[in-house]
Amino acid sequence: MVERKTPEARGALARVAAPARATPGDPASFGRVAVLMGGNSAEREISLRSGSMVLAGLQRKGIDANAFDPAERSLQELVTGGFARAFIALHGRYGEDGTIQGALELLRVAYTGSGVLASATAIEKVRTKAIWRAAGLATPPWRVLEPGFEPARIASELGFPLAVKPACEGSTLGFSKVLASEELSAAWELAAAYDDVVLVERFIAGRELTITVLGTGAAARALPVIEIQAPGGNYDYQNKYFGDATRYLCPAPLSAELTAAVQALSLAAFREIGCSGWGRVDVMLDASDQPWLLEVNTSPGMTDHSLVPMSARAEGIGYDDLVELLLADASLKIRAAPRRDAAEAQR
């Protein structure tokens, strides 16, 4: 039996051409824009805050931007609603892991940020770290904690303190700092509640830094470095998004040479994963000023507590200009295959 497609489905399959590139300062060139926010991940609350601010910034620029929550609406509405571009303000699973990126490629709706493979790789900390290590980039030594692991063995291999975290979560959800072997089991249980894969790595004591990267490939550039000084060194979910006790130093008080080294490392980390558009690289600086890569975020927060807008301001880029710039860079990363005519297809 031949499956009959609805007119809407046929229309979606027929959209093989990416929209023309938009021009900052020309709102009409962006077409209709969906700001994807909310979603079904554990970071839904923060995504709604990010998306609301992005939406307001784009609208202040005169762009036809509209809120779109994939948890409440079918993605097919992106096609039937005539959306030319999507600003991804989703965080975590289904929004930052290559899932939504793959759907947008199939629908041929241009989108912000990294493509399918880079997004899927970056959210998985174990694979990210393996790529960095293979490239000779410094990242703390780690292991995957399997059920039934031996705490004494982990302690002998990595030492203390340790960081235990889910492999595929952000915003420090499920994170624990472990100081002794008897704490490992509880830390594993907390992380395993968020993900089937649990990562343990050597905890790097020192200064916490984050670096925003804008652009793609050789054109990517690092914005001013931010140093994060959280109460008790605990930059957790509450201190990230809701508290006012955390201090942010931007630009970070580093020497010119150390700043350049941290930015170069962050650019290399971004490029090795294949990231594009924008992202944020998290780094720890130990007592000997050795920088260590922790992770790369391909859809960073854009709230009033977020770090990407902060580093952009230090570069002279206001919030509204930043979101317009990111949207102007929206694209499809997978080139549509050329269609074959009927005669060629029969040969």
Stockholm file with secondary structure:
# STOCKHOLM 1.0

chainA/1-347         MVERKTPEARGALARVAAPARATPGDPASFGRVAVLMGGNSAEREISLRSGSMVLAGLQRKGIDANAFDPAERSLQELVTGGFARAFIALHGRYGEDGTIQGALELLRVAYTGSGVLASATAIEKVRTKAIWRAAGLATPPWRVLEPGFEPARIASELGFPLAVKPACEGSTLGFSKVLASEELSAAWELAAAYDDVVLVERFIAGRELTITVLGTGAAARALPVIEIQAPGGNYDYQNKYFGDATRYLCPAPLSAELTAAVQALSLAAFREIGCSGWGRVDVMLDASDQPWLLEVNTSPGMTDHSLVPMSARAEGIGYDDLVELLLADASLKIRAAPRRDAAEAQR
#=GR chainA/1-347 SS CCCCCCHHHHHHHHCCSCCCCCCTTCGGGGCEEEEECCCSSTTHHHHHHHHHHHHHHHHHTTCCEEEECTTTSCTHHHHHTTEEEEEECCCSTTTSSSHHHHHHHHHTCEESSCCHHHHHHHHCHHHHHHHHHHTTCCCCCEEECCTTCCHHHHHHHHCSSEEEEETTCCTTTTCEEECSGGGHHHHHHHHHTTCSCEEEEECCCSEEEEEEEESSGGGCEECCCEEEECGGGCCCHHHHHTCSCCEEESSCSCCHHHHHHHHHHHHHHHHHHTCCSEEEEEEEECTTCCEEEEEEESSCCCSTTCHHHHHHHHTTCCHHHHHHHHHHTCBCSSCCCCCCCHHHHHC
#=GC SS_cons         CCCCCCHHHHHHHHCCSCCCCCCTTCGGGGCEEEEECCCSSTTHHHHHHHHHHHHHHHHHTTCCEEEECTTTSCTHHHHHTTEEEEEECCCSTTTSSSHHHHHHHHHTCEESSCCHHHHHHHHCHHHHHHHHHHTTCCCCCEEECCTTCCHHHHHHHHCSSEEEEETTCCTTTTCEEECSGGGHHHHHHHHHTTCSCEEEEECCCSEEEEEEEESSGGGCEECCCEEEECGGGCCCHHHHHTCSCCEEESSCSCCHHHHHHHHHHHHHHHHHHTCCSEEEEEEEECTTCCEEEEEEESSCCCSTTCHHHHHHHHTTCCHHHHHHHHHHTCBCSSCCCCCCCHHHHHC
//
